[in-house]
């Protein structure tokens, strides 16, 4: 199943806020950082490590 990256980030952020209750700025920084890393040259390297 192919899930768009923006949808996965949205769900991860929503779950993080509901379950852990961190500050909203921290969730935003983590999600934005993950999105930027996924689109950079590090994305394939991290994907290979996770598989």
GROMACS elastic network, one bead per residue, 0.5 to 0.9 nm:
[ bonds ]
;  ai    aj funct       b0    kb
    3     6     6  0.85054   500
    3     7     6  0.68662   500
    3     8     6  0.67212   500
    4     7     6  0.53827   500
    4     8     6  0.64689   500
    4     9     6  0.88074   500
    5     8     6  0.51556   500
    5     9     6  0.61674   500
    5    10     6  0.85470   500
    5    35     6  0.78467   500
    5    38     6  0.88888   500
    6     9     6  0.51390   500
    6    10     6  0.60970   500
    6    11     6  0.86908   500
    6    35     6  0.81980   500
    7    10     6  0.50331   500
    7    11     6  0.62093   500
    7    12     6  0.85459   500
    8    11     6  0.52290   500
    8    12     6  0.60759   500
    8    13     6  0.85442   500
    9    12     6  0.50645   500
    9    13     6  0.60318   500
    9    14     6  0.85152   500
    9    31     6  0.64250   500
    9    32     6  0.87982   500
    9    34     6  0.84497   500
    9    35     6  0.78196   500
   10    13     6  0.51998   500
   10    14     6  0.61698   500
   10    15     6  0.86390   500
   10    31     6  0.84859   500
   11    14     6  0.51136   500
   11    15     6  0.61027   500
   11    16     6  0.84437   500
   12    15     6  0.52371   500
   12    16     6  0.60009   500
   12    17     6  0.85983   500
   12    31     6  0.83042   500
   13    16     6  0.50455   500
   13    17     6  0.61449   500
   13    18     6  0.85665   500
   13    27     6  0.64157   500
   13    28     6  0.79111   500
   13    30     6  0.89723   500
   13    31     6  0.70600   500
   14    17     6  0.52802   500
   14    18     6  0.61616   500
   14    19     6  0.85543   500
   15    18     6  0.51234   500
   15    19     6  0.58631   500
   15    20     6  0.80603   500
   16    19     6  0.54083   500
   16    20     6  0.55664   500
   16    21     6  0.68202   500
   16    22     6  0.75266   500
   16    27     6  0.75274   500
   17    20     6  0.57704   500
   17    22     6  0.61557   500
   17    23     6  0.80142   500
   17    24     6  0.74339   500
   17    27     6  0.74732   500
   18    21     6  0.58534   500
   18    22     6  0.88740   500
   19    22     6  0.88459   500
   21    24     6  0.82908   500
   22    25     6  0.84295   500
   22    26     6  0.67887   500
   22    27     6  0.70084   500
   23    26     6  0.54428   500
   23    27     6  0.67428   500
   23    28     6  0.89392   500
   24    27     6  0.51778   500
   24    28     6  0.62164   500
   24    29     6  0.87034   500
   25    28     6  0.50516   500
   25    29     6  0.61847   500
   25    30     6  0.86780   500
   26    29     6  0.51714   500
   26    30     6  0.61995   500
   26    31     6  0.85814   500
   27    30     6  0.52333   500
   27    31     6  0.60760   500
   27    32     6  0.84208   500
   28    31     6  0.52695   500
   28    32     6  0.59225   500
   28    33     6  0.83262   500
   29    32     6  0.52191   500
   29    33     6  0.59087   500
   29    34     6  0.84816   500
   30    33     6  0.51277   500
   30    34     6  0.61154   500
   30    35     6  0.86129   500
   31    34     6  0.50681   500
   31    35     6  0.61415   500
   31    36     6  0.86272   500
   32    35     6  0.50619   500
   32    36     6  0.61777   500
   32    37     6  0.86016   500
   33    36     6  0.51516   500
   33    37     6  0.61099   500
   33    38     6  0.85277   500
   34    37     6  0.51487   500
   34    38     6  0.60502   500
   34    39     6  0.86862   500
   35    38     6  0.51845   500
   35    39     6  0.64614   500
   35    40     6  0.88524   500
   36    39     6  0.52895   500
   36    40     6  0.63246   500
   36    43     6  0.88390   500
   37    40     6  0.50945   500
   37    41     6  0.76365   500
   37    42     6  0.60955   500
   37    43     6  0.58414   500
   37    46     6  0.89136   500
   38    41     6  0.78755   500
   38    42     6  0.67965   500
   38    44     6  0.77346   500
   38    46     6  0.82003   500
   38    47     6  0.86090   500
   39    42     6  0.77623   500
   39    43     6  0.60244   500
   39    44     6  0.89491   500
   40    43     6  0.56385   500
   40    44     6  0.84247   500
   41    44     6  0.67111   500
   41    45     6  0.76227   500
   42    45     6  0.52446   500
   42    46     6  0.61398   500
   42    47     6  0.85219   500
   43    46     6  0.52991   500
   43    47     6  0.60623   500
   43    48     6  0.86236   500
   44    48     6  0.60934   500
   44    49     6  0.86429   500
   45    48     6  0.51895   500
   45    49     6  0.63720   500
   45    50     6  0.88144   500
   46    49     6  0.50487   500
   46    50     6  0.62468   500
   46    51     6  0.87650   500
   47    50     6  0.52016   500
   47    51     6  0.63686   500
   48    51     6  0.53228   500
